[in-house]
Amino acid sequence: MTNGHIRNIRKYCDICEVFDSHDTEDCPQQASSGPSSASGLQQQEPGHTYNSIGRHEVRPYCTQCEQFGHELANCTENETF
């Protein structure tokens, strides 16, 4: 209570560092499969990003041009740094 006024407590997520979306206890990042609807599609929560690639899936990465999508043996970049 401040100056006789009652303050509402704002929701805050320590994991996502966002206000007013959800509490830390209700964070969709804690769920193993992420938030999903009855149809199985992910619902976008404000302040969160979702990728089509799974968290444990290994993506090819080129150390020469520093881009995902191909490996060094398949790189078309000619310059080295």
C-alpha positions in Angstrom: 0.0 0.0 0.0 1.4 3.4 -1.0 -0.2 6.6 0.2 -3.4 4.8 1.0 -3.7 3.4 -2.5 -3.7 -0.3 -3.3 -1.4 -1.2 -6.1 -1.9 -4.1 -8.5 1.0 -6.5 -8.8 2.2 -6.7 -12.4 3.0 -10.1 -13.9 6.7 -10.6 -14.6 8.6 -13.5 -16.1 12.2 -13.9 -14.9 13.0 -16.3 -17.7 11.7 -14.1 -20.6 12.2 -10.8 -18.8 8.8 -9.4 -19.9 6.1 -7.7 -17.9 2.3 -8.2 -18.1 2.5 -11.3 -20.4 2.7 -14.1 -17.8 4.4 -15.0 -14.4 7.6 -17.1 -14.2 5.6 -20.0 -13.0 3.4 -19.9 -16.1 6.2 -19.4 -18.6 5.8 -21.4 -21.8 9.6 -21.7 -22.0 9.5 -24.1 -19.1 7.3 -26.5 -20.9 9.2 -29.2 -22.7 7.2 -29.0 -25.9 6.3 -25.3 -25.8 2.8 -23.9 -25.8 0.4 -25.7 -28.2 -3.2 -25.5 -29.1 -5.6 -28.4 -29.4 -4.7 -28.6 -33.1 -1.1 -29.1 -32.2 0.1 -25.8 -33.7 2.2 -23.5 -31.5 0.5 -20.3 -30.3 2.8 -17.3 -30.3 3.2 -15.7 -26.9 4.1 -12.0 -27.0 7.8 -11.6 -26.3 8.8 -15.1 -27.3 10.4 -16.4 -30.5 9.8 -19.9 -32.0 11.8 -21.6 -34.6 10.8 -24.5 -36.9 14.0 -26.3 -36.0 14.0 -28.3 -32.8 16.2 -27.3 -29.9 18.3 -30.5 -30.1 18.5 -30.7 -33.9 22.0 -30.0 -35.3 22.1 -27.5 -38.1 25.1 -27.4 -40.6 27.3 -24.4 -40.0 30.2 -23.1 -42.1 33.2 -21.8 -40.2 34.5 -19.9 -43.2 31.5 -17.6 -44.0 30.0 -18.1 -40.5 26.5 -19.0 -41.8 24.1 -21.8 -41.1 22.8 -23.9 -44.0 26.0 -25.6 -45.3 29.3 -26.9 -44.0 32.8 -25.8 -44.9 33.2 -28.4 -47.6 30.2 -27.0 -49.5 31.0 -23.3 -49.1 31.1 -21.1 -52.2 32.8 -18.2 -50.4 36.3 -17.7 -51.8 37.8 -15.2 -49.4 39.3 -16.2 -46.0 39.8 -13.8 -43.2 
